[in-house]
Amino acid sequence: MSTTEPDLAEFEPVTEVTADDRARVTLSKVGVHATDRFLMSMKSTGEILLTPLASIPKREMIVWENESVRASLQLGIAQAEAGLIATDPDAINRLEAS
């Protein structure tokens, strides 16, 4: 997994934390919530970087890997938002034929 080196000038100190007896630190002071996921990276100097992640099921990867699937999904979402929803099977067949 490759990551790009962050620009540390963009970081600002927020608070000091102390690890508890199980080596845990709380991150709630920086807006982290239960079940948030992160990629944890560590430099040889001991600096730790947490990068927010959004995990998706493997079966949904095709949406991100296949541009035509993604475009079709985005079109369907736009049509649904515009109220262009067909529930009649004949209407669906006519839409697919056009």
mmCIF file as gemmi writes it, N, C-alpha and C atoms, coordinates in Angstrom:
data_model
loop_
_atom_site.group_PDB
_atom_site.id
_atom_site.type_symbol
_atom_site.label_atom_id
_atom_site.label_alt_id
_atom_site.label_comp_id
_atom_site.label_asym_id
_atom_site.label_entity_id
_atom_site.label_seq_id
_atom_site.pdbx_PDB_ins_code
_atom_site.Cartn_x
_atom_site.Cartn_y
_atom_site.Cartn_z
_atom_site.occupancy
_atom_site.B_iso_or_equiv
_atom_site.pdbx_formal_charge
_atom_site.auth_seq_id
_atom_site.auth_asym_id
_atom_site.pdbx_PDB_model_num
ATOM 1 N N . MET Axp A 1 ? 0.857 -1.163 0 1 0 ? 1 A 1
ATOM 2 C CA . MET Axp A 1 ? 0 0 0 1 0 ? 1 A 1
ATOM 3 C C . MET Axp A 1 ? 0.901 1.223 0 1 0 ? 1 A 1
ATOM 4 N N . SER Axp A 2 ? 0.795 2.056 -0.993 1 0 ? 2 A 1
ATOM 5 C CA . SER Axp A 2 ? 1.657 3.222 -1.045 1 0 ? 2 A 1
ATOM 6 C C . SER Axp A 2 ? 0.876 4.467 -0.664 1 0 ? 2 A 1
ATOM 7 N N . THR Axp A 3 ? 1.527 5.325 0.068 1 0 ? 3 A 1
ATOM 8 C CA . THR Axp A 3 ? 0.922 6.598 0.455 1 0 ? 3 A 1
ATOM 9 C C . THR Axp A 3 ? 1.917 7.698 0.161 1 0 ? 3 A 1
ATOM 10 N N . THR Axp A 4 ? 1.418 8.891 -0.031 1 0 ? 4 A 1
ATOM 11 C CA . THR Axp A 4 ? 2.315 10.019 -0.247 1 0 ? 4 A 1
ATOM 12 C C . THR Axp A 4 ? 2.635 10.649 1.087 1 0 ? 4 A 1
ATOM 13 N N . GLU Axp A 5 ? 3.808 11.21 1.191 1 0 ? 5 A 1
ATOM 14 C CA . GLU Axp A 5 ? 4.261 11.854 2.414 1 0 ? 5 A 1
ATOM 15 C C . GLU Axp A 5 ? 3.422 13.104 2.675 1 0 ? 5 A 1
ATOM 16 N N . PRO Axp A 6 ? 2.82 13.222 3.865 1 0 ? 6 A 1
ATOM 17 C CA . PRO Axp A 6 ? 2.003 14.406 4.149 1 0 ? 6 A 1
ATOM 18 C C . PRO Axp A 6 ? 2.873 15.644 4.356 1 0 ? 6 A 1
ATOM 19 N N . ASP Axp A 7 ? 2.316 16.791 4.083 1 0 ? 7 A 1
ATOM 20 C CA . ASP Axp A 7 ? 2.997 18.051 4.343 1 0 ? 7 A 1
ATOM 21 C C . ASP Axp A 7 ? 2.73 18.409 5.8 1 0 ? 7 A 1
ATOM 22 N N . LEU Axp A 8 ? 3.734 18.217 6.654 1 0 ? 8 A 1
ATOM 23 C CA . LEU Axp A 8 ? 3.54 18.426 8.083 1 0 ? 8 A 1
ATOM 24 C C . LEU Axp A 8 ? 3.233 19.872 8.426 1 0 ? 8 A 1
ATOM 25 N N . ALA Axp A 9 ? 3.514 20.803 7.516 1 0 ? 9 A 1
ATOM 26 C CA . ALA Axp A 9 ? 3.185 22.202 7.768 1 0 ? 9 A 1
ATOM 27 C C . ALA Axp A 9 ? 1.672 22.397 7.849 1 0 ? 9 A 1
ATOM 28 N N . GLU Axp A 10 ? 0.908 21.469 7.284 1 0 ? 10 A 1
ATOM 29 C CA . GLU Axp A 10 ? -0.548 21.57 7.313 1 0 ? 10 A 1
ATOM 30 C C . GLU Axp A 10 ? -1.131 21.096 8.642 1 0 ? 10 A 1
ATOM 31 N N . PHE Axp A 11 ? -0.339 20.468 9.499 1 0 ? 11 A 1
ATOM 32 C CA . PHE Axp A 11 ? -0.81 19.959 10.778 1 0 ? 11 A 1
ATOM 33 C C . PHE Axp A 11 ? -0.599 21.002 11.857 1 0 ? 11 A 1
ATOM 34 N N . GLU Axp A 12 ? -1.54 21.031 12.803 1 0 ? 12 A 1
ATOM 35 C CA . GLU Axp A 12 ? -1.358 21.906 13.951 1 0 ? 12 A 1
ATOM 36 C C . GLU Axp A 12 ? -1.616 21.101 15.215 1 0 ? 12 A 1
ATOM 37 N N . PRO Axp A 13 ? -0.833 21.352 16.259 1 0 ? 13 A 1
ATOM 38 C CA . PRO Axp A 13 ? -1.061 20.635 17.514 1 0 ? 13 A 1
ATOM 39 C C . PRO Axp A 13 ? -2.462 20.945 18.057 1 0 ? 13 A 1
ATOM 40 N N . VAL Axp A 14 ? -3.149 19.92 18.528 1 0 ? 14 A 1
ATOM 41 C CA . VAL Axp A 14 ? -4.508 20.094 19.047 1 0 ? 14 A 1
ATOM 42 C C . VAL Axp A 14 ? -4.534 19.883 20.551 1 0 ? 14 A 1
ATOM 43 N N . THR Axp A 15 ? -3.929 18.812 21.001 1 0 ? 15 A 1
ATOM 44 C CA . THR Axp A 15 ? -3.937 18.495 22.427 1 0 ? 15 A 1
ATOM 45 C C . THR Axp A 15 ? -2.846 17.477 22.71 1 0 ? 15 A 1
ATOM 46 N N . GLU Axp A 16 ? -2.53 17.313 23.95 1 0 ? 16 A 1
ATOM 47 C CA . GLU Axp A 16 ? -1.597 16.284 24.368 1 0 ? 16 A 1
ATOM 48 C C . GLU Axp A 16 ? -2.408 15.142 24.96 1 0 ? 16 A 1
ATOM 49 N N . VAL Axp A 17 ? -2.044 13.918 24.613 1 0 ? 17 A 1
ATOM 50 C CA . VAL Axp A 17 ? -2.742 12.751 25.151 1 0 ? 17 A 1
ATOM 51 C C . VAL Axp A 17 ? -1.733 11.828 25.824 1 0 ? 17 A 1
ATOM 52 N N . THR Axp A 18 ? -2.233 11.049 26.766 1 0 ? 18 A 1
ATOM 53 C CA . THR Axp A 18 ? -1.403 10.072 27.467 1 0 ? 18 A 1
ATOM 54 C C . THR Axp A 18 ? -2.004 8.695 27.246 1 0 ? 18 A 1
ATOM 55 N N . ALA Axp A 19 ? -1.177 7.755 26.871 1 0 ? 19 A 1
ATOM 56 C CA . ALA Axp A 19 ? -1.651 6.387 26.686 1 0 ? 19 A 1
ATOM 57 C C . ALA Axp A 19 ? -2.052 5.807 28.045 1 0 ? 19 A 1
ATOM 58 N N . ASP Axp A 20 ? -3.168 5.028 28.035 1 0 ? 20 A 1
ATOM 59 C CA . ASP Axp A 20 ? -3.596 4.392 29.277 1 0 ? 20 A 1
ATOM 60 C C . ASP Axp A 20 ? -2.799 3.111 29.506 1 0 ? 20 A 1
ATOM 61 N N . ASP Axp A 21 ? -3.169 2.341 30.518 1 0 ? 21 A 1
ATOM 62 C CA . ASP Axp A 21 ? -2.406 1.142 30.869 1 0 ? 21 A 1
ATOM 63 C C . ASP Axp A 21 ? -2.47 0.047 29.805 1 0 ? 21 A 1
ATOM 64 N N . ARG Axp A 22 ? -3.363 0.213 28.804 1 0 ? 22 A 1
ATOM 65 C CA . ARG Axp A 22 ? -3.429 -0.736 27.691 1 0 ? 22 A 1
ATOM 66 C C . ARG Axp A 22 ? -2.884 -0.113 26.4 1 0 ? 22 A 1
ATOM 67 N N . ALA Axp A 23 ? -2.138 1.002 26.531 1 0 ? 23 A 1
ATOM 68 C CA . ALA Axp A 23 ? -1.487 1.696 25.415 1 0 ? 23 A 1
ATOM 69 C C . ALA Axp A 23 ? -2.489 2.33 24.46 1 0 ? 23 A 1
ATOM 70 N N . ARG Axp A 24 ? -3.661 2.749 24.957 1 0 ? 24 A 1
ATOM 71 C CA . ARG Axp A 24 ? -4.683 3.402 24.126 1 0 ? 24 A 1
ATOM 72 C C . ARG Axp A 24 ? -4.683 4.897 24.4 1 0 ? 24 A 1
ATOM 73 N N . VAL Axp A 25 ? -4.995 5.666 23.369 1 0 ? 25 A 1
ATOM 74 C CA . VAL Axp A 25 ? -5.193 7.108 23.529 1 0 ? 25 A 1
ATOM 75 C C . VAL Axp A 25 ? -6.567 7.457 22.964 1 0 ? 25 A 1
ATOM 76 N N . THR Axp A 26 ? -7.183 8.49 23.528 1 0 ? 26 A 1
ATOM 77 C CA . THR Axp A 26 ? -8.492 8.911 23.041 1 0 ? 26 A 1
ATOM 78 C C . THR Axp A 26 ? -8.317 9.946 21.942 1 0 ? 26 A 1
ATOM 79 N N . LEU Axp A 27 ? -9.168 9.864 20.929 1 0 ? 27 A 1
ATOM 80 C CA . LEU Axp A 27 ? -9.097 10.786 19.799 1 0 ? 27 A 1
ATOM 81 C C . LEU Axp A 27 ? -10.36 11.633 19.677 1 0 ? 27 A 1
ATOM 82 N N . SER Axp A 28 ? -11.225 11.578 20.676 1 0 ? 28 A 1
ATOM 83 C CA . SER Axp A 28 ? -12.489 12.304 20.595 1 0 ? 28 A 1
ATOM 84 C C . SER Axp A 28 ? -12.289 13.821 20.536 1 0 ? 28 A 1
ATOM 85 N N . LYS Axp A 29 ? -11.195 14.333 21.059 1 0 ? 29 A 1
ATOM 86 C CA . LYS Axp A 29 ? -10.95 15.781 21.032 1 0 ? 29 A 1
ATOM 87 C C . LYS Axp A 29 ? -10.687 16.313 19.632 1 0 ? 29 A 1
ATOM 88 N N . VAL Axp A 30 ? -10.419 15.415 18.689 1 0 ? 30 A 1
ATOM 89 C CA . VAL Axp A 30 ? -10.198 15.832 17.306 1 0 ? 30 A 1
ATOM 90 C C . VAL Axp A 30 ? -11.33 15.374 16.395 1 0 ? 30 A 1
ATOM 91 N N . GLY Axp A 31 ? -12.465 15.002 16.998 1 0 ? 31 A 1
ATOM 92 C CA . GLY Axp A 31 ? -13.649 14.694 16.21 1 0 ? 31 A 1
ATOM 93 C C . GLY Axp A 31 ? -13.798 13.264 15.75 1 0 ? 31 A 1
ATOM 94 N N . VAL Axp A 32 ? -13.008 12.354 16.296 1 0 ? 32 A 1
ATOM 95 C CA . VAL Axp A 32 ? -13.118 10.955 15.926 1 0 ? 32 A 1
ATOM 96 C C . VAL Axp A 32 ? -14.288 10.331 16.676 1 0 ? 32 A 1
ATOM 97 N N . HIS Axp A 33 ? -15.061 9.522 15.975 1 0 ? 33 A 1
ATOM 98 C CA . HIS Axp A 33 ? -16.224 8.864 16.557 1 0 ? 33 A 1
ATOM 99 C C . HIS Axp A 33 ? -16.027 7.351 16.562 1 0 ? 33 A 1
ATOM 100 N N . ALA Axp A 34 ? -16.828 6.663 17.375 1 0 ? 34 A 1
ATOM 101 C CA . ALA Axp A 34 ? -16.786 5.201 17.415 1 0 ? 34 A 1
ATOM 102 C C . ALA Axp A 34 ? -17.009 4.659 16.011 1 0 ? 34 A 1
ATOM 103 N N . THR Axp A 35 ? -16.321 3.65 15.652 1 0 ? 35 A 1
ATOM 104 C CA . THR Axp A 35 ? -16.347 2.933 14.37 1 0 ? 35 A 1
ATOM 105 C C . THR Axp A 35 ? -15.658 3.675 13.224 1 0 ? 35 A 1
ATOM 106 N N . ASP Axp A 36 ? -15.114 4.879 13.452 1 0 ? 36 A 1
ATOM 107 C CA . ASP Axp A 36 ? -14.312 5.524 12.41 1 0 ? 36 A 1
ATOM 108 C C . ASP Axp A 36 ? -13.099 4.642 12.135 1 0 ? 36 A 1
ATOM 109 N N . ARG Axp A 37 ? -12.687 4.567 10.869 1 0 ? 37 A 1
ATOM 110 C CA . ARG Axp A 37 ? -11.566 3.711 10.471 1 0 ? 37 A 1
ATOM 111 C C . ARG Axp A 37 ? -10.419 4.569 9.946 1 0 ? 37 A 1
ATOM 112 N N . PHE Axp A 38 ? -9.196 4.101 10.192 1 0 ? 38 A 1
ATOM 113 C CA . PHE Axp A 38 ? -8.009 4.843 9.787 1 0 ? 38 A 1
ATOM 114 C C . PHE Axp A 38 ? -6.925 3.91 9.292 1 0 ? 38 A 1
ATOM 115 N N . LEU Axp A 39 ? -6.126 4.393 8.364 1 0 ? 39 A 1
ATOM 116 C CA . LEU Axp A 39 ? -4.864 3.767 8.01 1 0 ? 39 A 1
ATOM 117 C C . LEU Axp A 39 ? -3.837 4.383 8.953 1 0 ? 39 A 1
ATOM 118 N N . MET Axp A 40 ? -3.116 3.574 9.697 1 0 ? 40 A 1
ATOM 119 C CA . MET Axp A 40 ? -2.111 4.093 10.619 1 0 ? 40 A 1
ATOM 120 C C . MET Axp A 40 ? -0.743 3.929 9.983 1 0 ? 40 A 1
ATOM 121 N N . SER Axp A 41 ? -0.019 5.029 9.864 1 0 ? 41 A 1
ATOM 122 C CA . SER Axp A 41 ? 1.341 5.015 9.322 1 0 ? 41 A 1
ATOM 123 C C . SER Axp A 41 ? 2.278 5.521 10.405 1 0 ? 41 A 1
ATOM 124 N N . MET Axp A 42 ? 3.502 4.995 10.408 1 0 ? 42 A 1
ATOM 125 C CA . MET Axp A 42 ? 4.454 5.402 11.433 1 0 ? 42 A 1
ATOM 126 C C . MET Axp A 42 ? 5.832 5.588 10.813 1 0 ? 42 A 1
ATOM 127 N N . LYS Axp A 43 ? 6.458 6.69 11.157 1 0 ? 43 A 1
ATOM 128 C CA . LYS Axp A 43 ? 7.824 6.961 10.709 1 0 ? 43 A 1
ATOM 129 C C . LYS Axp A 43 ? 8.813 6.33 11.683 1 0 ? 43 A 1
ATOM 130 N N . SER Axp A 44 ? 10.039 6.206 11.249 1 0 ? 44 A 1
ATOM 131 C CA . SER Axp A 44 ? 11.07 5.65 12.118 1 0 ? 44 A 1
ATOM 132 C C . SER Axp A 44 ? 11.315 6.538 13.338 1 0 ? 44 A 1
ATOM 133 N N . THR Axp A 45 ? 10.901 7.813 13.252 1 0 ? 45 A 1
ATOM 134 C CA . THR Axp A 45 ? 11.068 8.75 14.372 1 0 ? 45 A 1
ATOM 135 C C . THR Axp A 45 ? 9.971 8.601 15.423 1 0 ? 45 A 1
ATOM 136 N N . GLY Axp A 46 ? 8.959 7.747 15.129 1 0 ? 46 A 1
ATOM 137 C CA . GLY Axp A 46 ? 7.871 7.543 16.081 1 0 ? 46 A 1
ATOM 138 C C . GLY Axp A 46 ? 6.626 8.361 15.785 1 0 ? 46 A 1
ATOM 139 N N . GLU Axp A 47 ? 6.707 9.256 14.802 1 0 ? 47 A 1
ATOM 140 C CA . GLU Axp A 47 ? 5.528 10.041 14.44 1 0 ? 47 A 1
ATOM 141 C C . GLU Axp A 47 ? 4.472 9.121 13.828 1 0 ? 47 A 1
ATOM 142 N N . ILE Axp A 48 ? 3.23 9.343 14.243 1 0 ? 48 A 1
ATOM 143 C CA . ILE Axp A 48 ? 2.121 8.519 13.778 1 0 ? 48 A 1
ATOM 144 C C . ILE Axp A 48 ? 1.16 9.389 12.981 1 0 ? 48 A 1
ATOM 145 N N . LEU Axp A 49 ? 0.74 8.881 11.842 1 0 ? 49 A 1
ATOM 146 C CA . LEU Axp A 49 ? -0.226 9.581 10.997 1 0 ? 49 A 1
ATOM 147 C C . LEU Axp A 49 ? -1.445 8.685 10.837 1 0 ? 49 A 1
ATOM 148 N N . LEU Axp A 50 ? -2.629 9.21 11.133 1 0 ? 50 A 1
ATOM 149 C CA . LEU Axp A 50 ? -3.881 8.492 10.932 1 0 ? 50 A 1
ATOM 150 C C . LEU Axp A 50 ? -4.59 9.098 9.733 1 0 ? 50 A 1
ATOM 151 N N . THR Axp A 51 ? -4.846 8.293 8.715 1 0 ? 51 A 1
ATOM 152 C CA . THR Axp A 51 ? -5.528 8.751 7.513 1 0 ? 51 A 1
ATOM 153 C C . THR Axp A 51 ? -6.927 8.141 7.491 1 0 ? 51 A 1
ATOM 154 N N . PRO Axp A 52 ? -7.984 8.969 7.486 1 0 ? 52 A 1
ATOM 155 C CA . PRO Axp A 52 ? -9.346 8.416 7.486 1 0 ? 52 A 1
ATOM 156 C C . PRO Axp A 52 ? -9.583 7.508 6.279 1 0 ? 52 A 1
ATOM 157 N N . LEU Axp A 53 ? -10.292 6.4 6.531 1 0 ? 53 A 1
ATOM 158 C CA . LEU Axp A 53 ? -10.618 5.438 5.486 1 0 ? 53 A 1
ATOM 159 C C . LEU Axp A 53 ? -12.125 5.213 5.433 1 0 ? 53 A 1
ATOM 160 N N . ALA Axp A 54 ? -12.583 4.85 4.276 1 0 ? 54 A 1
ATOM 161 C CA . ALA Axp A 54 ? -13.952 4.376 4.109 1 0 ? 54 A 1
ATOM 162 C C . ALA Axp A 54 ? -13.846 2.979 3.504 1 0 ? 54 A 1
ATOM 163 N N . SER Axp A 55 ? -14.147 1.987 4.285 1 0 ? 55 A 1
ATOM 164 C CA . SER Axp A 55 ? -14.09 0.611 3.792 1 0 ? 55 A 1
ATOM 165 C C . SER Axp A 55 ? -15.395 0.284 3.093 1 0 ? 55 A 1
ATOM 166 N N . ILE Axp A 56 ? -15.289 -0.408 1.966 1 0 ? 56 A 1
ATOM 167 C CA . ILE Axp A 56 ? -16.487 -0.823 1.242 1 0 ? 56 A 1
ATOM 168 C C . ILE Axp A 56 ? -16.428 -2.321 1 1 0 ? 56 A 1
ATOM 169 N N . PRO Axp A 57 ? -17.583 -2.961 0.903 1 0 ? 57 A 1
ATOM 170 C CA . PRO Axp A 57 ? -17.575 -4.396 0.626 1 0 ? 57 A 1
ATOM 171 C C . PRO Axp A 57 ? -16.911 -4.696 -0.717 1 0 ? 57 A 1
ATOM 172 N N . LYS Axp A 58 ? -16.218 -5.82 -0.78 1 0 ? 58 A 1
ATOM 173 C CA . LYS Axp A 58 ? -15.513 -6.211 -2 1 0 ? 58 A 1
ATOM 174 C C . LYS Axp A 58 ? -16.462 -6.29 -3.196 1 0 ? 58 A 1
ATOM 175 N N . ARG Axp A 59 ? -17.716 -6.726 -2.947 1 0 ? 59 A 1
ATOM 176 C CA . ARG Axp A 59 ? -18.679 -6.851 -4.048 1 0 ? 59 A 1
ATOM 177 C C . ARG Axp A 59 ? -19.016 -5.491 -4.673 1 0 ? 59 A 1
ATOM 178 N N . GLU Axp A 60 ? -18.734 -4.387 -3.968 1 0 ? 60 A 1
ATOM 179 C CA . GLU Axp A 60 ? -19.004 -3.049 -4.491 1 0 ? 60 A 1
ATOM 180 C C . GLU Axp A 60 ? -17.79 -2.429 -5.18 1 0 ? 60 A 1
ATOM 181 N N . MET Axp A 61 ? -16.656 -3.099 -5.167 1 0 ? 61 A 1
ATOM 182 C CA . MET Axp A 61 ? -15.439 -2.563 -5.779 1 0 ? 61 A 1
ATOM 183 C C . MET Axp A 61 ? -15.608 -2.297 -7.268 1 0 ? 61 A 1
ATOM 184 N N . ILE Axp A 62 ? -16.485 -3.04 -7.934 1 0 ? 62 A 1
ATOM 185 C CA . ILE Axp A 62 ? -16.674 -2.865 -9.374 1 0 ? 62 A 1
ATOM 186 C C . ILE Axp A 62 ? -17.1 -1.432 -9.696 1 0 ? 62 A 1
ATOM 187 N N . VAL Axp A 63 ? -17.823 -0.805 -8.782 1 0 ? 63 A 1
ATOM 188 C CA . VAL Axp A 63 ? -18.255 0.578 -9.007 1 0 ? 63 A 1
ATOM 189 C C . VAL Axp A 63 ? -17.043 1.505 -9.098 1 0 ? 63 A 1
ATOM 190 N N . TRP Axp A 64 ? -16.022 1.251 -8.294 1 0 ? 64 A 1
ATOM 191 C CA . TRP Axp A 64 ? -14.832 2.107 -8.272 1 0 ? 64 A 1
ATOM 192 C C . TRP Axp A 64 ? -13.834 1.714 -9.348 1 0 ? 64 A 1
ATOM 193 N N . GLU Axp A 65 ? -13.85 0.449 -9.759 1 0 ? 65 A 1
ATOM 194 C CA . GLU Axp A 65 ? -12.874 -0.03 -10.727 1 0 ? 65 A 1
ATOM 195 C C . GLU Axp A 65 ? -13.342 0.079 -12.174 1 0 ? 65 A 1
ATOM 196 N N . ASN Axp A 66 ? -14.655 0.169 -12.401 1 0 ? 66 A 1
ATOM 197 C CA . ASN Axp A 66 ? -15.198 0.159 -13.754 1 0 ? 66 A 1
ATOM 198 C C . ASN Axp A 66 ? -15.937 1.474 -14.015 1 0 ? 66 A 1
ATOM 199 N N . GLU Axp A 67 ? -15.364 2.304 -14.884 1 0 ? 67 A 1
ATOM 200 C CA . GLU Axp A 67 ? -15.915 3.634 -15.138 1 0 ? 67 A 1
ATOM 201 C C . GLU Axp A 67 ? -17.327 3.582 -15.714 1 0 ? 67 A 1
ATOM 202 N N . SER Axp A 68 ? -17.623 2.607 -16.587 1 0 ? 68 A 1
ATOM 203 C CA . SER Axp A 68 ? -18.96 2.547 -17.187 1 0 ? 68 A 1
ATOM 204 C C . SER Axp A 68 ? -20.013 2.142 -16.145 1 0 ? 68 A 1
ATOM 205 N N . VAL Axp A 69 ? -19.647 1.274 -15.218 1 0 ? 69 A 1
ATOM 206 C CA . VAL Axp A 69 ? -20.575 0.909 -14.134 1 0 ? 69 A 1
ATOM 207 C C . VAL Axp A 69 ? -20.831 2.129 -13.253 1 0 ? 69 A 1
ATOM 208 N N . ARG Axp A 70 ? -19.77 2.856 -12.934 1 0 ? 70 A 1
ATOM 209 C CA . ARG Axp A 70 ? -19.903 4.065 -12.108 1 0 ? 70 A 1
ATOM 210 C C . ARG Axp A 70 ? -20.773 5.101 -12.796 1 0 ? 70 A 1
ATOM 211 N N . ALA Axp A 71 ? -20.591 5.304 -14.099 1 0 ? 71 A 1
ATOM 212 C CA . ALA Axp A 71 ? -21.384 6.279 -14.847 1 0 ? 71 A 1
ATOM 213 C C . ALA Axp A 71 ? -22.85 5.861 -14.886 1 0 ? 71 A 1
ATOM 214 N N . SER Axp A 72 ? -23.113 4.573 -15.091 1 0 ? 72 A 1
ATOM 215 C CA . SER Axp A 72 ? -24.484 4.071 -15.116 1 0 ? 72 A 1
ATOM 216 C C . SER Axp A 72 ? -25.152 4.266 -13.759 1 0 ? 72 A 1
ATOM 217 N N . LEU Axp A 73 ? -24.421 3.991 -12.695 1 0 ? 73 A 1
ATOM 218 C CA . LEU Axp A 73 ? -24.964 4.178 -11.348 1 0 ? 73 A 1
ATOM 219 C C . LEU Axp A 73 ? -25.264 5.653 -11.083 1 0 ? 73 A 1
ATOM 220 N N . GLN Axp A 74 ? -24.356 6.531 -11.473 1 0 ? 74 A 1
ATOM 221 C CA . GLN Axp A 74 ? -24.573 7.971 -11.273 1 0 ? 74 A 1
ATOM 222 C C . GLN Axp A 74 ? -25.777 8.46 -12.071 1 0 ? 74 A 1
ATOM 223 N N . LEU Axp A 75 ? -25.957 7.938 -13.286 1 0 ? 75 A 1
ATOM 224 C CA . LEU Axp A 75 ? -27.118 8.299 -14.094 1 0 ? 75 A 1
ATOM 225 C C . LEU Axp A 75 ? -28.397 7.836 -13.408 1 0 ? 75 A 1
ATOM 226 N N . GLY Axp A 76 ? -28.411 6.611 -12.913 1 0 ? 76 A 1
ATOM 227 C CA . GLY Axp A 76 ? -29.583 6.085 -12.22 1 0 ? 76 A 1
ATOM 228 C C . GLY Axp A 76 ? -29.931 6.894 -10.985 1 0 ? 76 A 1
ATOM 229 N N . ILE Axp A 77 ? -28.927 7.299 -10.231 1 0 ? 77 A 1
ATOM 230 C CA . ILE Axp A 77 ? -29.156 8.126 -9.041 1 0 ? 77 A 1
ATOM 231 C C . ILE Axp A 77 ? -29.733 9.471 -9.446 1 0 ? 77 A 1
ATOM 232 N N . ALA Axp A 78 ? -29.178 10.084 -10.49 1 0 ? 78 A 1
ATOM 233 C CA . ALA Axp A 78 ? -29.693 11.376 -10.966 1 0 ? 78 A 1
ATOM 234 C C . ALA Axp A 78 ? -31.139 11.244 -11.44 1 0 ? 78 A 1
ATOM 235 N N . GLN Axp A 79 ? -31.443 10.154 -12.152 1 0 ? 79 A 1
ATOM 236 C CA . GLN Axp A 79 ? -32.819 9.942 -12.615 1 0 ? 79 A 1
ATOM 237 C C . GLN Axp A 79 ? -33.765 9.765 -11.43 1 0 ? 79 A 1
ATOM 238 N N . ALA Axp A 80 ? -33.358 9.019 -10.436 1 0 ? 80 A 1
ATOM 239 C CA . ALA Axp A 80 ? -34.195 8.807 -9.26 1 0 ? 80 A 1
ATOM 240 C C . ALA Axp A 80 ? -34.421 10.114 -8.514 1 0 ? 80 A 1
ATOM 241 N N . GLU Axp A 81 ? -33.363 10.92 -8.382 1 0 ? 81 A 1
ATOM 242 C CA . GLU Axp A 81 ? -33.5 12.223 -7.707 1 0 ? 81 A 1
ATOM 243 C C . GLU Axp A 81 ? -34.444 13.139 -8.46 1 0 ? 81 A 1
ATOM 244 N N . ALA Axp A 82 ? -34.507 12.979 -9.79 1 0 ? 82 A 1
ATOM 245 C CA . ALA Axp A 82 ? -35.396 13.807 -10.616 1 0 ? 82 A 1
ATOM 246 C C . ALA Axp A 82 ? -36.808 13.23 -10.683 1 0 ? 82 A 1
ATOM 247 N N . GLY Axp A 83 ? -37.035 12.117 -9.984 1 0 ? 83 A 1
ATOM 248 C CA . GLY Axp A 83 ? -38.364 11.51 -9.986 1 0 ? 83 A 1
ATOM 249 C C . GLY Axp A 83 ? -38.636 10.635 -11.189 1 0 ? 83 A 1
ATOM 250 N N . LEU Axp A 84 ? -37.632 10.326 -11.968 1 0 ? 84 A 1
ATOM 251 C CA . LEU Axp A 84 ? -37.805 9.486 -13.155 1 0 ? 84 A 1
ATOM 252 C C . LEU Axp A 84 ? -37.662 8.022 -12.763 1 0 ? 84 A 1
ATOM 253 N N . ILE Axp A 85 ? -38.665 7.523 -12.058 1 0 ? 85 A 1
ATOM 254 C CA . ILE Axp A 85 ? -38.637 6.157 -11.554 1 0 ? 85 A 1
ATOM 255 C C . ILE Axp A 85 ? -39.757 5.371 -12.216 1 0 ? 85 A 1
ATOM 256 N N . ALA Axp A 86 ? -39.414 4.24 -12.807 1 0 ? 86 A 1
ATOM 257 C CA . ALA Axp A 86 ? -40.405 3.376 -13.465 1 0 ? 86 A 1
ATOM 258 C C . ALA Axp A 86 ? -40.584 2.118 -12.63 1 0 ? 86 A 1
ATOM 259 N N . THR Axp A 87 ? -41.829 1.839 -12.25 1 0 ? 87 A 1
ATOM 260 C CA . THR Axp A 87 ? -42.106 0.615 -11.493 1 0 ? 87 A 1
ATOM 261 C C . THR Axp A 87 ? -42.869 -0.398 -12.335 1 0 ? 87 A 1
ATOM 262 N N . ASP Axp A 88 ? -43.433 0.051 -13.436 1 0 ? 88 A 1
ATOM 263 C CA . ASP Axp A 88 ? -44.172 -0.826 -14.345 1 0 ? 88 A 1
ATOM 264 C C . ASP Axp A 88 ? -43.162 -1.571 -15.223 1 0 ? 88 A 1
ATOM 265 N N . PRO Axp A 89 ? -43.169 -2.914 -15.236 1 0 ? 89 A 1
ATOM 266 C CA . PRO Axp A 89 ? -42.186 -3.664 -16.043 1 0 ? 89 A 1
ATOM 267 C C . PRO Axp A 89 ? -42.172 -3.254 -17.511 1 0 ? 89 A 1
ATOM 268 N N . ASP Axp A 90 ? -43.343 -2.931 -18.094 1 0 ? 90 A 1
ATOM 269 C CA . ASP Axp A 90 ? -43.363 -2.488 -19.492 1 0 ? 90 A 1
ATOM 270 C C . ASP Axp A 90 ? -42.643 -1.168 -19.654 1 0 ? 90 A 1
ATOM 271 N N . ALA Axp A 91 ? -42.812 -0.273 -18.714 1 0 ? 91 A 1
ATOM 272 C CA . ALA Axp A 91 ? -42.121 1.016 -18.777 1 0 ? 91 A 1
ATOM 273 C C . ALA Axp A 91 ? -40.623 0.829 -18.639 1 0 ? 91 A 1
ATOM 274 N N . ILE Axp A 92 ? -40.21 -0.084 -17.783 1 0 ? 92 A 1
ATOM 275 C CA . ILE Axp A 92 ? -38.783 -0.371 -17.614 1 0 ? 92 A 1
ATOM 276 C C . ILE Axp A 92 ? -38.2 -0.907 -18.909 1 0 ? 92 A 1
ATOM 277 N N . ASN Axp A 93 ? -38.922 -1.814 -19.561 1 0 ? 93 A 1
ATOM 278 C CA . ASN Axp A 93 ? -38.454 -2.368 -20.841 1 0 ? 93 A 1
ATOM 279 C C . ASN Axp A 93 ? -38.342 -1.279 -21.905 1 0 ? 93 A 1
ATOM 280 N N . ARG Axp A 94 ? -39.293 -0.337 -21.905 1 0 ? 94 A 1
ATOM 281 C CA . ARG Axp A 94 ? -39.232 0.766 -22.886 1 0 ? 94 A 1
ATOM 282 C C . ARG Axp A 94 ? -38.026 1.653 -22.602 1 0 ? 94 A 1
ATOM 283 N N . LEU Axp A 95 ? -37.732 1.908 -21.319 1 0 ? 95 A 1
ATOM 284 C CA . LEU Axp A 95 ? -36.575 2.73 -20.968 1 0 ? 95 A 1
ATOM 285 C C . LEU Axp A 95 ? -35.28 2.043 -21.392 1 0 ? 95 A 1
ATOM 286 N N . GLU Axp A 96 ? -35.192 0.738 -21.162 1 0 ? 96 A 1
ATOM 287 C CA . GLU Axp A 96 ? -33.979 0.005 -21.531 1 0 ? 96 A 1
ATOM 288 C C . GLU Axp A 96 ? -33.803 -0.059 -23.033 1 0 ? 96 A 1
ATOM 289 N N . ALA Axp A 97 ? -34.895 -0.058 -23.769 1 0 ? 97 A 1
ATOM 290 C CA . ALA Axp A 97 ? -34.82 -0.144 -25.234 1 0 ? 97 A 1
ATOM 291 C C . ALA Axp A 97 ? -34.417 1.195 -25.849 1 0 ? 97 A 1
ATOM 292 N N . SER Axp A 98 ? -34.631 2.274 -25.12 1 0 ? 98 A 1
ATOM 293 C CA . SER Axp A 98 ? -34.314 3.607 -25.699 1 0 ? 98 A 1
ATOM 294 C C . SER Axp A 98 ? -32.877 3.989 -25.509 1 0 ? 98 A 1
